[in-house]
Amino acid sequence: MKTLLFTLTLTLTSFLLQAQSETVSPSEGITLTVTVPVQSTEGHVIFGLYDELTFLKQPLMGLESAIVDGKATVTFTNVKPGTYAIVLFHDKNDNKQMDFEANGMPKEMFGASNNVLAFGPPQWKEAKFDVGDQPLTLEIIM
């Protein structure tokens, strides 16, 4: 349980270091729009875009979105063709980190591309998706 808690904490707090920054080359790529329904209006949703080498470590790009009309939406720009995954969490109290109960269970909702819903952190093989040369829109459920 401690390993699971540590891994999830490390993953979700890595968003802090990369929120609203881009490390992908500014050369041409596609736009990747991600929407997540949110039942609360509190806080923000923090999104991270990963490739296989950076998955659950350091996002290639991190973005943050306000919640408007029951959803949070971000658009990653200049995403080059390849295989990626997205992990996100609802930072309900705006402290820029994932919060946990004393027993290690998350207090804040989280999700991953392909709507991977599992106990513990998502796995690359389940969350990955391909980006081609056309804009892409995804909806992720927490």
Residue frames as qw, qx, qy, qz and C-alpha x, y, z in Angstrom:
[[0.000, 0.886, 0.463, 0.000, 0.00, 0.00, 0.00],
 [0.307, -0.784, 0.104, 0.530, 2.87, 2.38, 0.77],
 [0.390, -0.112, 0.609, 0.681, 4.45, 1.70, -2.63],
 [0.178, 0.630, 0.675, 0.341, 1.13, 2.36, -4.35],
 [0.162, -0.925, -0.267, 0.217, 0.67, 5.58, -2.39],
 [0.396, -0.582, 0.311, 0.639, 4.22, 6.71, -3.15],
 [0.361, 0.146, 0.677, 0.625, 3.89, 5.98, -6.88],
 [0.076, 0.774, 0.587, 0.223, 0.56, 7.77, -7.17],
 [0.264, -0.885, -0.106, 0.368, 1.82, 10.75, -5.17],
 [0.426, -0.376, 0.448, 0.690, 4.99, 11.01, -7.25],
 [0.303, 0.385, 0.698, 0.522, 3.01, 10.80, -10.47],
 [0.006, -0.846, -0.509, -0.161, 0.41, 13.36, -9.64],
 [0.316, -0.857, -0.021, 0.406, 2.68, 15.87, -7.96],
 [0.527, -0.088, 0.448, 0.717, 5.00, 15.84, -10.97],
 [0.219, 0.760, 0.503, 0.349, 2.30, 17.92, -12.64],
 [0.289, -0.896, -0.133, 0.310, 3.33, 20.76, -10.35],
 [0.468, -0.468, 0.380, 0.646, 6.67, 21.08, -12.01],
 [0.262, 0.072, 0.677, 0.684, 5.30, 21.09, -15.53],
 [0.211, 0.726, 0.620, -0.209, 1.87, 22.76, -15.31],
 [0.319, 0.917, 0.152, -0.186, 1.40, 25.14, -18.22],
 [0.140, -0.701, 0.561, 0.419, 4.80, 24.50, -19.73],
 [0.890, 0.436, 0.024, -0.128, 5.75, 22.89, -22.99],
 [0.437, -0.583, 0.605, 0.320, 8.90, 20.90, -23.62],
 [0.712, 0.377, 0.545, 0.231, 7.87, 19.56, -27.03],
 [0.341, -0.092, 0.349, 0.868, 9.60, 21.35, -29.87],
 [0.299, 0.575, 0.271, -0.712, 7.56, 24.30, -31.17],
 [0.077, 0.179, -0.718, -0.668, 7.75, 22.93, -34.71],
 [0.612, -0.023, -0.282, -0.739, 4.57, 21.90, -36.45],
 [0.014, -0.067, -0.980, 0.188, 2.36, 19.25, -34.93],
 [0.310, -0.501, -0.659, -0.468, -1.31, 18.65, -34.31],
 [0.338, -0.385, 0.339, -0.789, -3.65, 19.94, -31.63],
 [0.421, -0.198, -0.881, 0.084, -4.88, 17.50, -29.03],
 [0.382, -0.413, 0.096, -0.821, -7.99, 18.69, -27.19],
 [0.364, -0.150, -0.888, 0.237, -8.93, 16.91, -23.97],
 [0.454, -0.443, -0.019, -0.773, -12.20, 17.39, -22.10],
 [0.300, -0.110, -0.892, 0.320, -13.16, 15.94, -18.73],
 [0.444, -0.652, -0.365, -0.494, -16.58, 16.22, -17.10],
 [0.259, 0.096, -0.637, 0.720, -16.35, 17.53, -13.53],
 [0.340, -0.642, -0.675, -0.131, -19.20, 17.48, -11.03],
 [0.406, -0.708, -0.273, 0.510, -17.74, 20.22, -8.84],
 [0.332, 0.893, 0.066, 0.296, -16.92, 23.84, -9.65],
 [0.499, -0.825, 0.235, 0.127, -14.13, 23.98, -7.08],
 [0.590, -0.462, 0.523, 0.406, -10.47, 24.11, -8.06],
 [0.419, 0.648, -0.452, -0.448, -8.90, 23.22, -11.40],
 [0.973, 0.076, 0.215, 0.037, -8.03, 20.12, -13.39],
 [0.119, -0.752, 0.579, 0.293, -4.34, 19.49, -14.08],
 [0.920, 0.375, 0.074, -0.084, -3.41, 17.49, -17.21],
 [0.311, -0.635, 0.625, 0.332, -0.11, 15.85, -18.19],
 [0.828, 0.507, -0.146, -0.189, 0.86, 14.52, -21.64],
 [0.538, -0.541, 0.634, 0.123, 3.41, 11.68, -21.61],
 [0.688, 0.418, -0.549, -0.224, 5.26, 9.40, -23.98],
 [0.927, -0.169, -0.335, 0.018, 6.43, 5.94, -22.95],
 [0.600, 0.220, -0.425, 0.642, 9.80, 7.14, -21.62],
 [0.028, -0.308, 0.312, -0.898, 8.28, 9.89, -19.45],
 [0.589, -0.437, -0.517, -0.442, 5.07, 8.10, -18.37],
 [0.682, -0.674, -0.283, -0.036, 4.26, 8.84, -14.71],
 [0.663, -0.189, -0.127, 0.713, 7.60, 10.59, -14.29],
 [0.092, -0.484, 0.022, 0.870, 7.79, 14.00, -15.94],
 [0.559, 0.664, 0.483, -0.115, 5.11, 15.11, -18.44],
 [0.490, 0.245, 0.378, 0.746, 6.20, 16.31, -21.86],
 [0.108, -0.401, -0.144, -0.898, 3.57, 19.02, -21.48],
 [0.171, -0.429, -0.774, 0.433, 1.42, 20.02, -18.55],
 [0.142, -0.392, -0.264, -0.870, -1.69, 22.20, -18.65],
 [0.001, -0.310, -0.730, 0.609, -4.26, 23.39, -16.13],
 [0.159, -0.402, -0.549, -0.715, -7.91, 24.22, -16.77],
 [0.341, -0.020, 0.417, -0.842, -10.65, 25.99, -14.88],
 [0.146, 0.337, 0.930, 0.000, -13.97, 24.18, -14.63],
 [0.285, 0.210, -0.083, -0.932, -16.62, 25.83, -16.80],
 [0.733, 0.105, -0.167, -0.651, -20.16, 24.53, -17.30],
 [0.908, -0.187, 0.307, -0.216, -19.34, 21.18, -15.70],
 [0.926, 0.241, 0.071, 0.281, -16.20, 20.43, -17.68],
 [0.311, -0.770, 0.358, 0.427, -12.52, 21.22, -17.96],
 [0.809, 0.538, 0.176, 0.155, -10.88, 21.46, -21.38],
 [0.303, -0.715, 0.400, 0.486, -7.30, 21.94, -22.50],
 [0.793, 0.609, 0.002, 0.002, -5.62, 21.92, -25.89],
 [0.632, -0.441, 0.424, 0.476, -2.09, 20.62, -26.28],
 [0.523, 0.819, -0.085, -0.219, -0.50, 22.23, -29.33],
 [0.329, 0.719, -0.608, -0.066, 2.34, 21.12, -31.61],
 [0.752, -0.255, 0.594, -0.134, 1.97, 17.46, -30.65],
 [0.245, 0.491, -0.733, -0.403, 4.06, 15.40, -33.05],
 [0.873, 0.031, -0.347, -0.341, 2.83, 12.05, -34.39],
 [0.229, 0.334, -0.848, 0.341, 3.57, 9.25, -31.98],
 [0.607, -0.421, -0.671, -0.064, 2.19, 7.30, -29.04],
 [0.046, -0.404, 0.362, -0.839, 1.14, 9.19, -25.91],
 [0.402, -0.513, -0.751, 0.104, -0.90, 8.93, -22.72],
 [0.143, -0.579, 0.072, -0.800, -2.65, 11.55, -20.60],
 [0.455, -0.399, -0.709, 0.362, -3.03, 11.50, -16.83],
 [0.112, -0.555, -0.048, -0.823, -5.05, 14.16, -15.01],
 [0.334, -0.394, -0.753, 0.407, -6.42, 15.00, -11.58],
 [0.185, -0.817, -0.329, -0.435, -8.98, 17.37, -10.10],
 [0.385, 0.058, -0.447, 0.805, -7.05, 19.75, -7.83],
 [0.269, -0.732, -0.596, -0.192, -10.16, 20.60, -5.84],
 [0.438, -0.818, -0.199, 0.314, -8.40, 22.75, -3.24],
 [0.420, 0.876, -0.086, 0.222, -5.94, 24.41, -5.69],
 [0.544, -0.746, 0.359, 0.136, -2.85, 23.33, -3.76],
 [0.472, 0.692, -0.509, -0.200, -1.22, 21.94, -6.95],
 [0.070, 0.320, -0.940, 0.092, -0.85, 18.43, -5.53],
 [0.654, -0.233, -0.637, -0.336, -2.88, 15.28, -5.18],
 [0.362, -0.444, 0.518, -0.635, -4.31, 14.91, -1.69],
 [0.554, -0.021, -0.829, -0.067, -4.79, 11.59, 0.12],
 [0.735, -0.574, -0.092, -0.349, -6.75, 10.21, 3.07],
 [0.403, -0.659, 0.610, -0.176, -4.82, 8.87, 6.06],
 [0.841, -0.029, 0.538, -0.039, -5.32, 5.33, 4.68],
 [0.354, -0.273, 0.643, 0.621, -3.67, 6.26, 1.36],
 [0.376, 0.592, 0.687, 0.191, -6.80, 6.59, -0.74],
 [0.210, 0.205, 0.209, 0.933, -6.93, 9.69, -2.98],
 [0.100, 0.559, 0.507, -0.648, -9.17, 12.53, -1.82],
 [0.321, 0.609, -0.168, -0.705, -9.23, 14.01, -5.33],
 [0.854, 0.387, 0.330, -0.108, -10.47, 12.36, -8.49],
 [0.128, -0.576, 0.620, 0.517, -8.02, 11.35, -11.22],
 [0.838, 0.430, 0.277, -0.190, -8.20, 9.81, -14.67],
 [0.355, -0.400, 0.657, 0.532, -6.16, 8.59, -17.62],
 [0.446, 0.374, -0.465, -0.667, -6.53, 8.35, -21.38],
 [0.460, -0.019, -0.843, -0.278, -8.64, 5.44, -22.62],
 [0.624, -0.479, 0.034, -0.616, -10.58, 5.93, -19.38],
 [0.587, 0.094, -0.756, 0.273, -8.41, 3.48, -17.49],
 [0.544, -0.594, 0.161, -0.570, -10.13, 3.02, -14.16],
 [0.799, -0.010, -0.569, 0.195, -8.06, 0.81, -11.90],
 [0.621, -0.780, -0.004, 0.076, -6.98, 0.73, -8.31],
 [0.647, -0.403, 0.284, 0.582, -3.55, 2.29, -8.26],
 [0.052, 0.631, -0.319, -0.705, -1.72, 4.18, -10.97],
 [0.806, 0.517, 0.055, -0.283, -2.61, 3.57, -14.63],
 [0.710, -0.190, 0.545, 0.405, -0.41, 1.37, -16.78],
 [0.036, 0.490, -0.451, -0.745, 1.19, 2.62, -20.02],
 [0.045, 0.051, 0.903, 0.424, -0.15, -0.25, -22.14],
 [0.052, 0.614, 0.780, -0.112, -3.73, 0.57, -21.06],
 [0.003, -0.814, -0.233, 0.532, -3.53, 4.37, -21.29],
 [0.260, -0.323, 0.489, 0.768, -1.56, 4.82, -24.53],
 [0.564, 0.696, 0.414, -0.159, -3.08, 6.14, -27.76],
 [0.580, 0.094, 0.403, 0.702, -1.71, 7.11, -31.17],
 [0.148, 0.812, 0.075, -0.560, -1.46, 10.61, -32.60],
 [0.663, 0.359, 0.475, 0.455, -1.32, 10.94, -36.37],
 [0.282, 0.055, 0.201, 0.937, -1.36, 14.00, -38.60],
 [0.241, -0.591, -0.467, -0.612, -4.95, 15.12, -37.86],
 [0.251, -0.410, 0.401, -0.780, -6.21, 17.06, -34.81],
 [0.470, -0.194, -0.860, 0.050, -7.52, 14.78, -32.10],
 [0.437, -0.468, 0.164, -0.750, -10.22, 15.21, -29.43],
 [0.449, -0.078, -0.867, 0.201, -10.46, 12.99, -26.33],
 [0.547, -0.595, 0.030, -0.588, -12.85, 12.82, -23.41],
 [0.407, 0.140, -0.815, 0.389, -11.51, 11.39, -20.18],
 [0.636, -0.600, -0.258, -0.411, -13.75, 10.38, -17.29],
 [0.024, 0.474, -0.696, 0.539, -12.53, 10.53, -13.70]]
